[in-house]
């Protein structure tokens, strides 16, 4: 014969079965003072586990693939090559800048010298001009009625040279101020080519 279980044990078993079927079974499973004779000691709270490390790009053996290493090396070489080209361009630019400064300084120097030459030429006495050219300019500025009697009295070859260098309109005005005979002789000589 089986002995009859005690009432307290039966009640406990029924409570456990009800708790297992109840939706709040997870709350009911915590031991309470009525279910256990001795309270469980409080356990300290544990910190959350650290986050997993970022995934590494590795092959099956746990190493970085050689294709990735090769790509990194090629990119590094390209960056180094471009850095070297930039350094060369920067050096060339500095050389050109220095050359430009030298040319600019030379330009300033030449301008200063040119200004000094112009000032010296302006203050200096005019260079000796060809006497015939100077005399022609002088007669060109005279009134034709004043120039005509003077040219009649001077040496004919000199008068012809002066008349030949004057503008045609000025020469015609001077000839019209001369006597008809002298004007005719000068006109004949002007029409002949110089020998």
C-alpha positions, 0 to 999 in steps of 0.5 A: 500500500502506498502511503498517502502524501501529506496535504502540504505536499499535495498543495505544493504540487498543485500550485506548481502545476497551475503556475506552469500552465499560467501565462504568468508562470515566469513570475511564479517560478521565483521562490517566495517565502511561502514556497521555501523555508529559507530565502535565497541570498541576493546576488550582485547585478552583473554588468552587460557583456561587452559588445562584439568586436567589429567584423574583420575581413579575413579569409578562412584562416583568419588572415587578411586576403592577399588581394586586399593587401595588394589593393592597399599597396597599389593605392599607397604607391599611387598616393606616393607617386602623386605626392612626389609629382605635387612636390616637383610641381611645387618646386617648379612653381617656386623656381618660376616665381623666383624668375618672375621676381627677377624679371620684374626687378630687371623691368623696374630697373630698365624703366628707371633707366629709361626715365632718366634717359628721357629726363636727360634728353629733355633737359639737354640741348638738342642735338645738332640738326642738319642745317638744311632741315633746320632751315627748312623747318624755319621757312615752313613756319614763316608766313609765305609773304615774308619767306618769298623776298628772303628766298629771292635774295639767297643763293638759288641752289639753297633756295631750291633745296629748301623749296624742294623739302617744303610741303607743296602747298607751302612751297606754292604760297612762297612762289606766289609771293616772289616776282614772276621771273624768279618764281618761273626760274625756281619752278623750272629747276624744281621740275628737273630731277636732281643731278 
